[in-house]
């Protein structure tokens, strides 16, 4: 019998940090969602939220950040070998508009006062199927890494959240 357990989590590898602000230009920021034990993790979507002061331009990230390397999203096996890229080095996310290449639902919110923010919803089933990550017991398991290689200290908030459920047997 299969049992489902909902989850909604994401953090810097090895920590509980979910805020993706920082200077990752010399040391990559590696944010990871990983399986535990032998459970199967079914990831249905990824939610992105970028908050910044001022107006967002399509050709920049947030309000005026220039990304040289961009954001990559990749699926790795338990030993960090590449299974497949979701967003790879050939087409990384460097601008606000780049989220639209992967997510149909992208919107910039502005209520007339306060900060603007970009929200994006990447529903993996709309691309064909959810993402399945297998746990491999003591070895760890498959995982998704979001790799940041630019300076994101100018943003107010920068979050990405994976949602789905665990299946156990």
TAVEN-V811567 format. One line per field, one symbol per residue. ss: DSSP state (A for helix, B for strand, O for the rest). A space follows every 50 residues. Layout:
BEGIN
ss = ???
END
This chain:
BEGIN
ss = OOBBBBBBBOBBOOOOOOOOOOBOOOOOBBBBBBOOOOOBBBBBBBBBBB BBOOOOOOOOBOOOBOOOOOBBBBBBOOOOOBBBBBBOAAAOBOOOOOAA AAOOBBBBBOOOOOOBBBBBBBBAAAAOOOBBBBBOAAAOBOBBBBBBOO BOOOOOBBBBBBBBBBBBO
END
